């Protein structure tokens, strides 16, 4: 039985005051959850503050990106050992904003996946198609290439101890959500594709939906057989909305 995970991607938002209020609210709200696990991914600079606030709670913490390098002359980069040092358990990799705005290819993302796994962190591996790709009926092909790049670098057991986030690019931050059926179809495809290589990992991997999930649409999305949680952007910045999404998964 896969556990539901609701993870917040705060993106480049926050101030010390806002982060303090938000994380305290999430820690408090998460105490009421019986079935759903929660995690938050703050901007790097707020990670120490957030892990201090989540210490002793069930709220996980992750980075939004990671360097493929271990240490050295890589100005502006942050390594796996650094985020682990500050108590992170997760790292988002391959978010569509990293792919489109910072040129991260499937191959770069697969290398990031590798260093995250080697460090004992859990990748939240984001994949998904653009609107143009969906309209050209190549969604499955795009997902397959994104998944296979990780298999190529990480081997047949790549998807053990990992979280996948299916995030159709056209639904991220746009207010347009995939219908529960569209999302379920993509999630089922992802699971079936992994099962061709490793059936155990396919059955166990948590596949989150991301793309304008909010308190109004979360219940129907989370009710789908292959949707094991959500990666939440905008709605994770308000404690009430984030906790309402978590409650929808209970
Ligand atoms: C995201 O950035 O991962 C995301 C899903 O954003 P939003 O919920 O704002 O669409």
Boltz pocket constraint, residues with backbone or C-beta under 6 A from the ligand:
constraints:
  - pocket:
      binder: B
      contacts: [[A, 9], [A, 167], [A, 171], [A, 172], [A, 173], [A, 174], [A, 175], [A, 210], [A, 211], [A, 212], [A, 213], [A, 231], [A, 232], [A, 233], [A, 234], [A, 235]]
      max_distance: 6.0
